[in-house]
Amino acid sequence: MIHARIIGTGSYLPGNPVTNDDLVARGVETSDEWVTTRTGIRTRHFVAKGVTSSMIGLEAAKRALDAAGCKATDLDLIIVGTTTPDYVFPSTAALVQDALGIKSGCAAFDVQAVCSGFLYGLAIAEKFIKSGSHKRALIIGSEVLSRFVDWKDRGTCVLFGDGAGAVILEASDKPGIRATALHTDGSHQSILSVASNVTDGVVTGDPFVRMDGQAVYKFAVKVLGDVAQEVVDLAGVPRESIDWLVPHQANLRIIQSTARRLGLPMEKVIVTLDRHGNTSAASIPLALDGAVRSGQIRPGQRVMIEAVGGGMTWGAALIDF
């Protein structure tokens, strides 16, 4: 039986950390205490002008390839989870493929599931590999959310950061990704969105992130607990076998509530929110790479990843390293 295993991780954060006090100095009506007590976020990173999702995604991809001991030409699939693509088209994945110098015509495409984008991409790549049609995939989560932030809306502008993370997934006879589950409920689309488009060369609608914080919190806590249990059941393993939870880094209270529902102590939860903010589709691979490189996540351990994002989308995966 063919399985799909993660053989390398990588990440990239642009520029220098931007503190909550730095935001105050830029004119945001907030304070370090207000942000940290409500979200757990202390710093985040922003790209410089002209830097795009494909550029930072490329850096994360290079580091994942190095960690896996692979060449770019070894890839036969590239999937990028992003809600901030460089262009309407071509895809960000196609731009990364070109920048990596891949001329073989390997499949490359984007997935738009907002904060669940990386997880959706990972689940899709796993299916390609298990089918036998592909052998090695690059999955990237890359976001430049600072492009869509309304700096007059302190309820959202303090939350988001830019960054990218990536993994290399390879066919193996040894189990890796044990189970995945993906869900969407479009009836909740209005509680988190950027409701705009380009028509006749003009931006229509509201081009900024808008969020009903309380509604998102309640929704996230419920579905993240449910989908985590669903994936454990699909894998046929006990919750006690989970060594680490790597959740989407959106809000510390959501993370804590999810951990409680799973019966996991916070000592088993990877938290990077305080340093990175909410980097949407990039948050899980960023946290995953940091935990692997720090030695927290080691070979032989079992990891749960999960996310919830606009749409509303959500999902989880159980992974053996």
Backbone bond lengths (Angstrom), bond angles and torsions (degrees), N, CA, C in turn:
res aa  C-N    CA-C-N  psi(-1)  N-CA   C-N-CA  omega(-1)  CA-C   N-CA-C  phi
1 M - - - 1.469 - - 1.519 110.41 -
2 I 1.339 116.06 137.94 1.459 120.83 179.61 1.530 109.88 -87.79
3 H 1.326 115.55 132.02 1.459 121.92 175.44 1.528 108.89 -118.00
4 A 1.319 116.60 169.78 1.465 122.30 177.01 1.520 108.88 -121.99
5 R 1.333 116.02 124.02 1.459 121.02 -177.90 1.525 110.95 -122.77
6 I 1.322 116.33 144.24 1.460 121.93 172.90 1.521 108.13 -79.38
7 I 1.326 116.01 123.01 1.475 120.28 -177.90 1.525 112.51 -114.85
8 G 1.329 117.29 -3.28 1.455 119.61 178.32 1.516 111.49 -167.25
9 T 1.319 116.90 145.82 1.466 122.10 178.64 1.528 109.64 -129.80
10 G 1.324 116.08 156.13 1.463 120.61 177.84 1.514 110.22 -157.08
11 S 1.312 117.16 158.49 1.468 120.51 178.71 1.521 109.92 -154.92
12 Y 1.336 114.17 164.91 1.463 119.71 179.67 1.517 109.62 -153.39
13 L 1.339 116.06 131.27 1.456 122.97 175.52 1.528 108.74 -119.19
14 P 1.333 117.91 125.44 1.467 120.08 -177.17 1.526 112.92 -81.05
15 G 1.312 116.10 149.12 1.457 121.29 171.46 1.512 115.07 62.74
16 N 1.312 115.43 -163.28 1.457 123.07 -179.70 1.529 110.37 -97.95
17 P 1.333 117.19 156.43 1.470 119.22 177.48 1.531 111.57 -60.02
18 V 1.331 115.27 140.00 1.459 121.90 176.62 1.527 107.15 -110.62
19 T 1.327 117.45 115.67 1.459 121.52 -176.00 1.526 110.99 -82.04
20 N 1.323 114.87 168.66 1.465 119.67 174.52 1.522 111.13 -61.67
21 D 1.320 116.19 -37.93 1.468 119.86 177.47 1.524 111.05 -65.45
22 D 1.332 116.98 -33.29 1.464 120.30 176.07 1.526 110.51 -62.08
23 L 1.348 116.75 -39.15 1.468 120.51 178.28 1.518 110.82 -64.50
24 V 1.335 116.13 -39.63 1.463 120.28 177.28 1.535 109.84 -60.64
25 A 1.331 115.37 -42.48 1.463 120.02 179.79 1.528 111.71 -64.74
26 R 1.338 116.24 -26.05 1.471 120.53 178.00 1.523 112.25 -82.12
27 G 1.333 117.32 -4.51 1.449 120.57 177.01 1.508 115.87 107.62
28 V 1.338 118.25 4.43 1.457 120.91 177.70 1.529 108.65 -75.44
29 E 1.336 116.78 129.40 1.464 121.28 -178.16 1.528 110.30 -81.50
30 T 1.322 115.36 83.20 1.463 121.86 -178.82 1.524 108.31 -155.31
31 S 1.330 116.56 -169.87 1.464 121.64 175.64 1.525 107.49 -151.29
32 D 1.324 116.11 161.71 1.458 120.37 178.59 1.523 110.43 -59.90
33 E 1.331 116.46 -41.43 1.469 120.10 -179.68 1.527 111.32 -63.45
34 W 1.329 117.21 -43.34 1.464 121.34 -178.12 1.522 110.13 -60.70
35 V 1.327 117.40 -44.56 1.467 121.34 -176.51 1.528 111.30 -71.75
36 T 1.320 117.08 -47.62 1.468 119.40 -175.05 1.520 112.47 -67.59
37 T 1.329 117.79 -38.58 1.467 119.41 -178.07 1.528 111.84 -71.11
38 R 1.318 117.73 -29.43 1.466 120.79 -178.03 1.514 114.08 -92.30
39 T 1.330 116.82 -24.42 1.472 119.10 -173.75 1.526 114.58 -127.83
40 G 1.344 116.95 -29.17 1.460 120.53 -173.62 1.516 113.38 89.20
41 I 1.334 117.24 -0.25 1.471 121.32 -176.98 1.526 110.52 -87.12
42 R 1.330 115.54 131.63 1.465 121.15 176.90 1.524 112.35 -114.45
43 T 1.332 116.91 -38.11 1.467 121.00 178.35 1.526 109.14 -140.39
44 R 1.321 115.46 165.01 1.460 123.84 173.66 1.520 107.26 -154.07
45 H 1.340 116.83 172.25 1.467 121.51 -179.46 1.523 109.77 -121.14
46 F 1.350 115.68 145.56 1.458 121.03 176.43 1.521 109.85 -126.29
47 V 1.321 116.13 144.03 1.465 120.15 177.07 1.522 110.02 -73.80
48 A 1.329 114.90 158.55 1.458 120.14 172.05 1.535 108.83 -78.05
49 K 1.305 116.14 163.12 1.458 120.75 179.49 1.523 110.46 -57.43
50 G 1.322 115.79 132.22 1.462 120.58 178.36 1.512 114.99 91.52
51 V 1.332 117.98 -9.20 1.466 121.51 178.40 1.526 108.80 -85.86
52 T 1.327 116.77 134.27 1.462 121.77 -171.77 1.528 112.26 -118.31
53 S 1.322 114.92 173.63 1.463 121.00 179.12 1.524 111.81 -61.63
54 S 1.332 117.38 -39.25 1.468 118.76 -179.86 1.523 111.62 -65.92
55 M 1.331 117.09 -33.62 1.465 120.61 -179.13 1.519 111.97 -67.48
56 I 1.338 116.75 -46.97 1.465 117.86 -179.45 1.530 110.65 -76.64
57 G 1.341 116.59 -30.36 1.462 119.66 174.93 1.510 111.51 -63.47
58 L 1.321 116.43 -36.83 1.463 121.48 177.49 1.530 110.83 -60.76
59 E 1.331 117.35 -43.02 1.465 120.38 -179.45 1.528 110.98 -63.77
60 A 1.333 117.07 -42.67 1.462 120.03 177.29 1.520 110.83 -64.00
61 A 1.338 116.88 -39.14 1.463 121.50 179.34 1.525 111.80 -62.56
62 K 1.316 116.99 -43.22 1.466 121.14 179.28 1.530 110.91 -60.29
63 R 1.318 116.52 -40.95 1.464 120.41 -179.04 1.530 111.16 -70.44
64 A 1.327 116.57 -35.48 1.464 119.35 176.63 1.521 110.88 -67.92
65 L 1.322 117.23 -40.36 1.461 121.19 177.59 1.526 110.80 -63.11
66 D 1.322 116.70 -42.55 1.471 120.49 177.53 1.525 110.72 -61.13
67 A 1.329 116.62 -43.85 1.462 120.63 -179.24 1.520 111.62 -64.73
68 A 1.340 116.29 -33.35 1.462 121.13 -179.14 1.519 112.40 -83.59
69 G 1.330 116.79 -12.02 1.463 120.38 -176.47 1.516 112.38 69.76
70 C 1.335 115.92 32.66 1.465 121.80 -176.94 1.533 110.93 -113.38
71 K 1.323 114.84 158.41 1.458 121.66 169.67 1.519 108.42 -99.40
72 A 1.320 116.10 155.08 1.456 119.70 178.82 1.521 111.50 -58.85
73 T 1.320 116.68 -33.71 1.467 120.76 -179.51 1.523 112.85 -70.28
74 D 1.333 117.64 -9.74 1.473 120.87 175.52 1.523 111.76 -78.05
75 L 1.339 117.59 -13.05 1.457 121.21 -176.11 1.526 111.27 -80.07
76 D 1.323 116.22 142.80 1.463 119.59 171.10 1.526 111.99 -124.97
77 L 1.352 116.90 10.89 1.462 121.12 177.15 1.526 109.07 -159.13
78 I 1.332 116.37 133.44 1.466 122.10 175.03 1.522 107.90 -130.73
79 I 1.336 116.17 125.23 1.466 121.59 176.43 1.521 108.33 -126.36
80 V 1.319 116.28 129.05 1.462 121.39 177.37 1.523 109.16 -115.10
81 G 1.321 116.21 122.60 1.455 122.04 171.27 1.518 108.28 -91.03
82 T 1.319 117.06 116.40 1.470 120.01 179.86 1.514 110.19 -156.45
83 T 1.309 115.19 145.41 1.458 121.52 171.94 1.521 110.70 -109.77
84 T 1.354 115.49 3.85 1.467 121.80 179.15 1.525 109.61 -129.77
85 P 1.338 117.97 62.63 1.467 120.39 -178.37 1.523 111.35 -64.34
86 D 1.319 115.54 157.33 1.467 119.98 178.11 1.526 110.82 -60.81
87 Y 1.335 115.53 -42.89 1.461 122.07 -176.18 1.527 110.37 -136.60
88 V 1.338 115.62 169.54 1.455 119.26 168.12 1.526 108.27 -60.93
89 F 1.318 116.80 -46.80 1.458 123.49 166.92 1.510 107.43 -159.31
90 P 1.335 120.27 154.43 1.469 127.54 6.62 1.527 112.61 -70.77
91 S 1.327 115.07 170.45 1.457 120.91 -178.06 1.523 111.17 -65.94
92 T 1.312 115.38 155.60 1.464 121.33 174.49 1.522 109.67 -62.36
93 A 1.344 117.11 -35.77 1.468 121.22 178.62 1.524 111.32 -61.66
94 A 1.333 117.20 -38.43 1.465 120.36 178.66 1.523 110.67 -65.88
95 L 1.330 116.41 -37.32 1.464 120.36 178.83 1.526 110.94 -67.57
96 V 1.349 116.69 -40.35 1.468 120.65 176.72 1.530 110.03 -64.49
97 Q 1.332 116.75 -43.11 1.463 120.75 178.87 1.529 110.84 -56.54
98 D 1.323 116.14 -46.07 1.466 120.52 179.97 1.521 111.00 -64.15
99 A 1.339 116.49 -43.05 1.465 120.25 -179.01 1.527 112.26 -65.49
100 L 1.332 116.65 -27.30 1.469 120.81 176.60 1.519 112.26 -79.85
101 G 1.324 116.57 -7.32 1.456 120.72 178.23 1.515 114.38 78.42
102 I 1.335 116.62 24.46 1.465 120.92 -179.00 1.523 108.96 -86.41
103 K 1.325 116.81 119.40 1.461 121.80 -178.61 1.523 112.37 -113.27
104 S 1.328 116.87 6.12 1.466 120.77 -172.97 1.517 113.24 -79.64
105 G 1.348 117.02 -11.01 1.449 119.53 -178.99 1.511 113.89 82.74
106 C 1.336 117.73 23.49 1.465 119.45 178.31 1.524 109.59 -61.55
107 A 1.330 117.26 147.34 1.462 121.98 -178.14 1.522 110.25 -60.82
108 A 1.330 116.06 137.35 1.461 121.05 179.11 1.521 108.66 -148.07
109 F 1.334 116.30 126.77 1.459 119.67 -179.86 1.525 110.44 -157.40
110 D 1.346 114.92 163.08 1.462 121.73 179.17 1.523 111.03 -97.27
111 V 1.334 115.19 156.11 1.462 122.89 172.43 1.523 107.32 -123.53
112 Q 1.324 117.17 128.85 1.469 121.44 -179.87 1.529 108.23 -112.10
113 A 1.318 115.17 94.32 1.466 121.53 174.77 1.522 109.33 -132.10
114 V 1.332 115.95 22.80 1.459 125.36 179.56 1.537 109.47 54.45
115 C 1.317 119.39 -125.59 1.463 120.89 -174.05 1.529 113.27 -66.57
116 S 1.331 116.88 -18.90 1.468 121.12 177.22 1.519 111.90 -89.68
117 G 1.337 118.08 3.95 1.453 121.86 -171.40 1.520 115.30 -58.59
118 F 1.341 116.89 -43.79 1.460 118.81 179.12 1.520 110.44 -64.45
119 L 1.322 117.03 -43.11 1.454 121.19 -178.41 1.533 110.64 -64.19
120 Y 1.321 116.93 -41.91 1.464 120.98 175.16 1.533 110.16 -59.67
121 G 1.344 116.43 -45.34 1.458 120.33 179.62 1.511 112.52 -62.32
122 L 1.322 116.84 -40.41 1.460 121.40 178.80 1.526 110.72 -63.28
123 A 1.339 116.30 -44.05 1.464 120.52 -179.69 1.529 111.21 -64.58
124 I 1.322 116.50 -39.86 1.468 120.39 178.10 1.526 110.52 -64.34
125 A 1.329 116.24 -46.88 1.465 120.41 -179.60 1.525 111.58 -61.40
126 E 1.329 115.99 -38.57 1.466 119.43 178.22 1.522 111.15 -59.71
127 K 1.343 116.69 -40.82 1.465 120.29 179.42 1.531 111.03 -65.45
128 F 1.328 117.22 -40.88 1.471 120.90 176.79 1.523 110.35 -58.36
129 I 1.325 116.04 -46.03 1.463 120.31 -176.80 1.523 111.19 -69.15
130 K 1.327 117.51 -44.44 1.468 120.05 -179.60 1.521 111.99 -64.76
131 S 1.324 117.79 -25.95 1.464 120.68 178.52 1.524 112.13 -72.06
132 G 1.352 115.84 -18.34 1.450 120.40 -177.81 1.513 113.88 91.95
133 S 1.331 117.27 -2.63 1.468 120.15 -176.51 1.526 112.97 -80.31
134 H 1.333 117.05 -23.32 1.459 121.49 -178.54 1.528 109.75 -136.71
135 K 1.330 115.52 152.97 1.459 119.91 -175.02 1.523 114.33 -114.34
136 R 1.323 116.91 -29.95 1.475 118.26 -175.46 1.531 109.64 -147.68
137 A 1.315 115.97 124.64 1.464 121.27 -175.26 1.517 111.69 -124.20
138 L 1.318 114.81 146.41 1.464 123.48 171.48 1.520 107.70 -107.59
139 I 1.340 116.47 120.95 1.460 121.06 177.34 1.520 107.86 -116.76
140 I 1.331 115.90 125.83 1.461 122.47 -176.06 1.526 109.51 -121.64
141 G 1.325 116.05 141.52 1.459 121.81 164.76 1.516 106.53 -115.18
142 S 1.333 117.94 119.91 1.466 120.32 -174.94 1.523 109.86 -141.23
143 E 1.326 116.07 129.13 1.461 120.50 -175.07 1.526 112.95 -141.08
144 V 1.323 114.99 138.85 1.468 122.39 171.19 1.532 106.11 -121.35
145 L 1.315 115.62 70.94 1.463 121.60 -173.80 1.517 113.30 -70.87
146 S 1.340 117.17 -18.38 1.460 120.04 179.28 1.528 111.42 -61.72
147 R 1.345 117.12 -17.09 1.467 120.63 177.45 1.523 112.07 -68.98
148 F 1.346 117.53 -24.05 1.467 120.92 -172.96 1.523 113.34 -115.04
149 V 1.307 117.97 15.22 1.462 121.92 -176.79 1.532 110.68 -90.71
150 D 1.332 115.72 131.65 1.465 121.82 173.36 1.526 107.15 -92.19
151 W 1.315 117.30 108.61 1.461 121.15 -174.21 1.523 112.89 -71.43
152 K 1.337 117.30 -5.74 1.461 120.94 175.13 1.530 111.92 -92.13
153 D 1.332 116.36 -7.55 1.468 121.55 -179.23 1.529 108.31 -105.36
154 R 1.331 116.87 92.09 1.462 119.76 -174.29 1.531 112.38 -68.02
155 G 1.325 116.95 -18.18 1.459 119.65 178.97 1.518 113.56 -70.83
156 T 1.340 116.60 -19.60 1.472 119.83 179.00 1.527 113.30 -119.91
157 C 1.331 117.77 -36.62 1.468 118.88 -170.93 1.522 113.27 -64.70
158 V 1.339 117.54 -24.72 1.466 120.22 -179.34 1.526 112.12 -79.78
159 L 1.324 117.16 -10.81 1.461 120.71 -170.92 1.519 114.22 -85.19
160 F 1.333 117.06 -33.47 1.457 119.74 -162.73 1.524 114.45 -102.13
161 G 1.336 114.04 151.50 1.453 121.94 176.61 1.512 110.11 -142.00
162 D 1.325 115.77 169.76 1.462 122.31 179.14 1.521 109.92 -104.49
163 G 1.325 117.02 148.99 1.460 120.58 177.93 1.506 111.47 171.27
164 A 1.333 115.22 174.72 1.463 121.06 -179.22 1.521 109.97 -149.02
165 G 1.323 114.70 147.49 1.462 121.44 174.98 1.515 109.14 -142.57
166 A 1.323 116.69 158.07 1.461 120.22 -176.09 1.518 111.41 -152.04
167 V 1.331 115.51 155.76 1.462 121.88 172.05 1.524 109.21 -136.16
168 I 1.320 115.14 155.99 1.462 122.32 170.95 1.524 107.20 -108.09
169 L 1.320 115.62 125.73 1.463 122.74 -179.07 1.521 107.98 -111.93
170 E 1.339 116.50 131.54 1.466 120.89 -173.02 1.525 111.34 -131.87
171 A 1.325 116.17 145.88 1.462 121.54 175.22 1.527 109.43 -65.50
172 S 1.343 116.28 139.27 1.456 121.24 -176.59 1.521 109.71 -152.78
173 D 1.329 116.02 157.52 1.465 119.34 173.10 1.529 111.29 -90.30
174 K 1.341 115.50 0.53 1.457 121.77 179.22 1.529 109.63 -107.47
175 P 1.336 119.87 132.90 1.462 121.24 -178.97 1.524 113.13 -56.37
176 G 1.338 115.41 140.69 1.451 121.85 176.56 1.516 109.32 -130.71
177 I 1.338 116.15 -81.59 1.458 119.52 174.77 1.525 107.94 -77.41
178 R 1.308 115.91 111.85 1.464 122.01 -174.85 1.520 112.56 -79.24
179 A 1.327 117.21 -40.61 1.460 120.92 -177.85 1.522 109.22 -164.26
180 T 1.330 115.55 151.24 1.458 121.53 175.26 1.530 109.34 -136.99
181 A 1.326 116.22 155.49 1.467 121.63 174.46 1.525 107.84 -146.16
182 L 1.332 116.46 132.93 1.457 122.66 -179.52 1.524 109.78 -127.62
183 H 1.343 116.44 141.46 1.465 120.49 -179.69 1.525 110.23 -145.17
184 T 1.332 115.00 156.15 1.468 122.35 173.40 1.520 108.98 -145.89
185 D 1.332 116.36 142.51 1.461 121.95 172.88 1.519 107.32 -134.81
186 G 1.339 115.92 96.87 1.457 121.41 -176.17 1.513 114.52 -67.89
187 S 1.330 118.13 -12.02 1.465 119.94 179.68 1.522 111.94 -69.39
188 H 1.350 116.98 -13.47 1.465 121.23 179.51 1.529 111.93 -103.21
189 Q 1.316 116.64 18.30 1.462 120.85 -173.83 1.521 113.76 -58.71
190 S 1.326 118.15 -29.04 1.468 120.59 -172.31 1.521 114.26 -77.91
191 I 1.348 118.28 -14.21 1.470 118.35 -175.09 1.523 113.10 -82.18
192 L 1.344 116.88 -11.87 1.465 120.66 175.97 1.520 107.72 -156.29
193 S 1.330 116.58 112.55 1.465 118.20 -174.83 1.518 112.07 -163.12
194 V 1.331 114.53 162.97 1.469 123.38 163.14 1.523 103.66 -121.96
195 A 1.317 115.98 91.54 1.468 121.55 -169.23 1.525 111.12 -87.73
196 S 1.333 115.81 71.55 1.462 119.86 -179.44 1.524 110.46 -145.04
197 N 1.318 115.50 167.95 1.452 121.89 179.43 1.522 108.17 -157.10
198 V 1.326 115.91 178.47 1.463 121.04 175.12 1.519 107.89 -116.28
199 T 1.333 116.29 121.27 1.452 121.76 179.83 1.519 109.34 -129.79
200 D 1.324 116.90 125.43 1.466 121.99 -178.92 1.526 111.74 52.98
201 G 1.334 115.04 36.88 1.454 120.02 176.77 1.505 115.31 79.15
202 V 1.348 116.82 8.85 1.464 120.94 -178.75 1.526 109.52 -123.41
203 V 1.346 116.31 137.13 1.461 120.27 176.09 1.521 109.16 -71.97
204 T 1.325 115.79 124.57 1.461 120.61 178.58 1.524 109.73 -110.73
205 G 1.332 116.94 156.00 1.457 120.58 179.78 1.510 111.95 79.64
206 D 1.336 115.48 -160.25 1.467 123.05 -178.01 1.526 108.71 -101.92
207 P 1.335 118.91 112.89 1.468 121.22 -174.08 1.525 115.40 -83.69
208 F 1.350 117.15 10.95 1.461 120.06 -177.68 1.528 111.49 -112.84
209 V 1.333 115.30 158.44 1.465 120.86 174.39 1.515 109.38 -66.46
210 R 1.346 115.43 128.19 1.459 120.69 174.70 1.525 108.33 -125.11
211 M 1.321 116.13 137.44 1.463 119.79 -174.56 1.520 111.48 -145.53
212 D 1.323 115.45 137.25 1.463 122.81 169.03 1.524 105.71 -93.61
213 G 1.329 116.05 95.37 1.458 121.22 -170.71 1.514 114.58 -57.19
214 Q 1.312 117.56 -45.14 1.459 120.72 -178.39 1.522 111.41 -65.92
215 A 1.335 116.64 -41.71 1.462 120.24 179.80 1.526 111.01 -65.22
216 V 1.331 116.49 -40.94 1.469 120.34 178.99 1.524 109.98 -64.70
217 Y 1.323 116.64 -42.57 1.465 120.65 -179.76 1.526 111.13 -59.09
218 K 1.319 116.87 -50.76 1.459 120.87 -178.25 1.527 111.30 -61.91
219 F 1.323 115.73 -42.94 1.466 120.29 179.91 1.524 110.55 -63.82
220 A 1.339 116.40 -46.79 1.461 121.31 -175.98 1.521 112.44 -62.65
221 V 1.316 116.77 -46.11 1.468 120.00 -178.34 1.527 111.29 -59.37
222 K 1.320 117.04 -41.52 1.463 120.07 -179.00 1.521 112.06 -68.98
223 V 1.349 116.79 -53.11 1.468 118.73 -172.62 1.524 112.59 -71.23
224 L 1.326 118.00 -31.77 1.458 119.62 179.61 1.524 111.17 -67.96
225 G 1.323 116.88 -40.19 1.459 119.49 175.55 1.516 111.67 -64.72
226 D 1.333 116.61 -42.24 1.462 121.07 -178.83 1.524 112.02 -65.88
227 V 1.332 117.18 -45.33 1.465 119.20 -174.88 1.531 111.10 -72.39
228 A 1.320 117.40 -30.24 1.459 119.78 175.63 1.528 110.43 -63.14
229 Q 1.328 116.07 -44.40 1.461 119.87 177.77 1.529 110.78 -65.77
230 E 1.325 117.04 -37.07 1.462 121.16 177.96 1.529 111.76 -59.85
231 V 1.312 116.37 -43.97 1.460 120.13 -178.17 1.532 111.30 -69.21
232 V 1.318 116.81 -39.58 1.472 120.37 175.94 1.528 110.16 -59.72
233 D 1.332 115.80 -43.36 1.463 120.10 179.22 1.523 111.40 -64.98
234 L 1.336 116.79 -41.09 1.467 120.78 178.72 1.532 110.93 -62.14
235 A 1.323 116.05 -38.25 1.458 120.51 -179.15 1.523 112.20 -77.36
236 G 1.351 116.26 -18.44 1.464 120.14 -179.60 1.510 113.45 70.56
237 V 1.340 116.08 35.24 1.466 120.92 179.69 1.529 108.84 -126.34
238 P 1.322 118.63 156.29 1.464 120.89 178.28 1.524 111.70 -77.20
239 R 1.327 116.58 153.22 1.465 120.23 176.97 1.522 111.39 -59.76
240 E 1.327 115.97 -29.63 1.465 120.84 -178.80 1.529 112.75 -64.77
241 S 1.345 116.54 -15.23 1.467 119.27 -179.01 1.529 112.18 -81.61
242 I 1.343 117.62 -7.39 1.465 121.19 -179.61 1.528 109.58 -75.90
243 D 1.318 115.93 122.16 1.465 120.50 178.15 1.527 111.75 -86.07
244 W 1.345 116.30 -35.83 1.460 120.20 -177.60 1.522 110.87 -143.12
245 L 1.319 115.73 142.27 1.455 122.44 168.64 1.521 107.73 -107.84
246 V 1.342 115.68 124.66 1.470 120.98 176.21 1.524 106.86 -116.94
247 P 1.328 116.99 91.83 1.461 120.62 -176.73 1.520 112.65 -88.64
248 H 1.337 115.02 162.67 1.461 119.90 168.35 1.521 108.02 -57.50
249 Q 1.331 116.11 133.76 1.459 121.78 -174.12 1.527 109.99 -92.93
250 A 1.339 115.67 82.35 1.463 120.26 -177.70 1.521 112.63 -109.48
251 N 1.318 116.24 -44.14 1.460 121.02 -175.02 1.524 107.99 -158.90
252 L 1.322 117.18 131.47 1.457 120.75 -175.50 1.523 111.92 -61.68
253 R 1.324 117.11 -35.13 1.467 119.37 -179.77 1.532 111.29 -66.39
254 I 1.323 116.79 -38.04 1.468 120.26 176.77 1.519 110.01 -64.14
255 I 1.330 116.70 -43.77 1.464 121.54 179.34 1.528 110.67 -60.96
256 Q 1.319 116.47 -45.67 1.471 120.33 -179.95 1.525 111.77 -63.75
257 S 1.312 117.34 -41.40 1.463 121.18 179.73 1.523 111.26 -64.52
258 T 1.335 116.70 -41.03 1.460 120.91 178.82 1.521 110.93 -64.54
259 A 1.319 116.34 -42.59 1.466 120.56 179.04 1.527 110.83 -60.85
260 R 1.323 116.47 -41.56 1.475 120.36 178.67 1.529 110.83 -62.09
261 R 1.332 117.49 -42.91 1.460 120.53 -179.76 1.527 111.82 -63.29
262 L 1.339 115.98 -30.53 1.462 120.48 178.50 1.524 112.82 -86.37
263 G 1.335 116.27 -8.45 1.450 120.04 -177.46 1.510 112.89 72.84
264 L 1.341 116.35 26.10 1.465 120.92 -179.70 1.525 110.52 -102.78
265 P 1.326 118.18 133.51 1.471 120.20 174.71 1.527 109.38 -71.26
266 M 1.318 117.33 153.52 1.464 120.60 -179.35 1.523 112.27 -62.79
267 E 1.337 116.63 -18.12 1.466 119.76 176.33 1.527 111.91 -65.66
268 K 1.336 116.79 -15.91 1.466 121.29 178.61 1.534 112.21 -104.35
269 V 1.321 116.39 12.85 1.459 121.37 -178.19 1.528 109.91 -114.00
270 I 1.329 116.46 127.49 1.460 121.00 177.43 1.520 108.52 -83.81
271 V 1.340 116.35 120.37 1.459 121.94 -178.94 1.524 109.34 -122.96
272 T 1.331 116.19 119.31 1.470 121.63 174.75 1.522 111.26 -122.08
273 L 1.325 115.44 1.20 1.460 122.39 -177.79 1.522 112.51 -51.85
274 D 1.325 116.60 -39.30 1.455 120.03 -177.00 1.522 112.43 -61.47
275 R 1.341 116.51 -29.10 1.474 121.05 -176.74 1.522 114.08 -99.76
276 H 1.350 116.82 -26.91 1.466 120.42 -171.46 1.522 113.52 -112.35
277 G 1.337 118.40 -17.83 1.451 120.41 -170.20 1.515 110.09 67.66
278 N 1.317 115.68 -165.00 1.466 121.18 178.71 1.529 108.45 -89.10
279 T 1.317 116.49 109.62 1.464 121.56 179.45 1.524 111.50 -104.61
280 S 1.326 116.45 22.52 1.458 123.41 174.17 1.529 110.86 53.26
281 A 1.335 118.35 -125.07 1.466 121.25 -174.86 1.523 113.06 -62.58
282 A 1.328 117.30 -17.53 1.465 120.38 -179.51 1.519 112.88 -84.36
283 S 1.346 117.95 -14.11 1.464 119.14 -167.46 1.521 113.42 -67.07
284 I 1.341 118.29 -40.29 1.465 119.21 -179.80 1.528 111.77 -68.65
285 P 1.345 119.63 -51.08 1.474 117.13 179.64 1.522 113.56 -64.66
286 L 1.340 117.98 -30.21 1.470 120.16 174.11 1.526 110.90 -62.55
287 A 1.328 116.00 -48.10 1.466 120.37 -179.66 1.522 111.10 -66.95
288 L 1.320 116.18 -39.28 1.462 121.39 -179.57 1.528 110.96 -62.35
289 D 1.325 115.70 -47.18 1.460 119.80 -179.72 1.523 111.43 -63.02
290 G 1.328 116.59 -42.36 1.455 119.12 178.93 1.510 112.40 -61.42
291 A 1.349 116.45 -40.24 1.466 120.46 -178.95 1.518 112.07 -71.15
292 V 1.329 116.89 -34.48 1.466 120.40 177.28 1.523 110.42 -68.36
293 R 1.317 116.20 -46.33 1.466 120.19 -176.46 1.527 112.50 -70.86
294 S 1.333 117.26 -27.31 1.467 120.32 178.11 1.525 112.48 -80.97
295 G 1.340 116.44 -10.87 1.456 120.20 -179.10 1.513 114.40 89.45
296 Q 1.338 117.03 3.68 1.464 118.82 176.58 1.530 110.64 -67.77
297 I 1.317 116.54 -51.40 1.462 121.29 176.12 1.521 108.37 -90.05
298 R 1.335 115.18 122.10 1.470 120.46 -175.58 1.526 110.54 -124.59
299 P 1.346 116.90 160.64 1.467 120.27 176.69 1.526 110.71 -55.72
300 G 1.340 115.04 138.73 1.460 120.51 -179.43 1.515 113.40 94.95
301 Q 1.342 117.05 -7.48 1.457 119.94 -179.58 1.528 111.24 -94.58
302 R 1.334 114.87 158.95 1.469 122.19 -178.91 1.529 109.24 -111.67
303 V 1.349 115.09 130.98 1.462 121.68 -173.35 1.529 109.93 -125.37
304 M 1.318 115.68 134.80 1.458 122.40 171.85 1.525 108.27 -103.45
305 I 1.343 116.97 127.87 1.457 120.80 171.54 1.527 108.08 -116.73
306 E 1.331 116.95 145.88 1.465 119.89 -179.83 1.517 109.59 -156.43
307 A 1.351 114.45 153.74 1.464 119.32 -177.78 1.513 110.22 -153.20
308 V 1.341 114.88 157.60 1.457 122.40 172.00 1.522 107.01 -138.97
309 G 1.343 116.31 139.44 1.458 119.42 -177.29 1.516 111.97 -149.65
310 G 1.319 115.32 177.99 1.451 121.24 -179.61 1.509 111.64 -56.32
311 G 1.316 113.78 144.83 1.473 118.64 -178.27 1.527 113.43 145.86
312 M 1.355 120.06 -53.50 1.467 125.62 -6.67 1.537 108.90 -83.37
313 T 1.324 115.17 139.45 1.452 121.99 176.39 1.520 109.44 -113.63
314 W 1.318 116.57 152.34 1.460 119.35 173.78 1.532 109.21 -160.95
315 G 1.326 114.52 162.41 1.453 119.40 179.78 1.509 111.82 -178.44
316 A 1.332 114.96 176.01 1.465 121.39 179.25 1.517 109.51 -154.55
317 A 1.309 115.26 160.11 1.462 121.74 175.12 1.522 109.26 -144.74
318 L 1.329 116.03 143.81 1.462 121.79 176.11 1.519 106.89 -110.25
319 I 1.329 115.83 126.41 1.468 120.84 -169.94 1.523 110.39 -130.45
320 D 1.328 116.27 132.51 1.458 121.92 170.95 1.527 108.81 -97.18
321 F 1.318 116.88 129.41 1.473 121.87 179.09 1.527 110.34 -97.63
